[in-house]
Amino acid sequence: MLIRASIVRWVSDDNPGMVECRFTDRFGKEWVFVEKLPIVSSDYLGSESSYPQPAWIACEIVSQGRDESDREIAEVDTERPWGVWSVDDVSRFHLFRDQLAEWPVWMGGQN
């Protein structure tokens, strides 16, 4: 699965380029990540690009269910498959199911 996130700024030109990404969990907490560009986007971006840009953070679903308003929710872990952690050293997050997307075919997803 992939978490829908936003690249908010270019961090470093170190190869292959580092970006800051953010998303907000189902409780309203914003999470920040600093990650290599190719881990979160297939777009060619750089320090001169305009931001925000869409990002995708790979994750594994740990559990699913429904909240008190009957909305689909999921607990996800970004440690798998690519070892992504927030700047707060957290890898498990509680999201609304619509914040997640399936892997596209070009990224090895299913038809």
C-alpha positions in Angstrom: 0.0 0.0 0.0 1.0 3.6 -0.4 0.2 6.6 1.9 -0.8 9.8 0.0 1.6 12.5 1.2 3.0 15.8 0.0 6.6 16.8 -0.7 6.8 20.3 0.8 10.4 21.2 0.2 13.7 20.2 -1.2 16.2 19.4 1.6 19.5 18.5 0.0 21.2 17.9 -3.3 23.0 14.9 -1.9 22.6 12.1 -4.5 19.8 11.3 -5.3 18.2 14.3 -3.6 16.5 14.5 -0.2 13.0 15.9 0.3 10.7 16.7 3.2 7.3 14.9 3.1 4.2 15.3 5.3 0.9 13.8 5.9 -1.8 14.1 8.6 -3.1 11.1 10.4 -6.8 10.4 11.3 -6.3 12.2 14.6 -5.1 15.4 13.0 -1.4 15.0 13.8 1.0 16.0 11.1 3.9 13.6 10.5 7.2 14.8 8.8 9.6 12.6 6.9 13.0 13.4 5.3 13.6 10.9 2.6 15.4 10.2 -0.7 13.4 11.5 -3.6 13.1 8.1 -5.5 11.6 6.5 -2.4 8.6 8.9 -2.4 8.2 10.0 -6.0 9.0 9.0 -9.6 8.9 12.7 -10.7 12.1 14.6 -11.6 12.3 17.3 -8.9 15.0 19.5 -7.6 15.7 22.6 -5.6 14.2 24.8 -8.3 10.9 22.8 -8.5 7.7 24.3 -7.1 6.3 22.7 -4.0 4.1 21.0 -2.7 4.3 18.0 -5.0 2.5 14.6 -4.5 4.4 11.9 -2.7 3.8 8.2 -2.0 5.1 6.5 1.1 5.1 2.7 0.9 3.7 0.9 3.9 2.2 -2.4 5.1 -1.3 -2.6 6.6 -1.1 -3.9 10.2 -4.8 -3.8 10.9 -8.1 -2.4 9.5 -11.5 -1.5 10.9 -14.0 1.2 11.3 -14.1 4.2 13.6 -17.1 5.5 15.6 -18.4 7.3 12.5 -18.2 4.1 10.5 -15.3 5.4 8.4 -12.8 2.8 7.2 -9.5 3.1 9.1 -6.1 1.3 9.0 -3.0 1.1 11.1 0.0 1.0 8.8 3.7 0.5 9.2 6.2 2.3 7.0 9.2 0.3 8.2 8.2 -2.3 5.6 8.9 -2.5 2.7 11.6 0.3 2.6 12.5 1.2 6.1 10.9 4.7 6.2 10.6 6.4 9.6 9.3 9.8 10.5 11.7 12.5 11.9 10.2 11.6 15.3 11.4 8.0 14.8 7.9 6.6 14.3 6.8 4.0 11.7 3.3 3.1 12.7 0.4 5.4 11.9 -3.4 5.4 12.1 -5.0 6.7 8.9 -8.4 6.8 7.1 -8.5 4.1 4.5 -9.0 6.8 1.7 -5.5 8.1 2.6 -4.1 4.9 1.1 -3.7 3.8 -2.5 -2.8 0.6 -4.2 0.6 0.1 -5.8 0.3 1.1 -9.4 1.3 -1.5 -12.0 4.5 0.4 -12.9 5.6 0.0 -9.3 5.0 -3.7 -9.2 1.3 -3.6 -8.3 -1.5 -5.9 -9.4 -3.8 -5.3 -12.4 
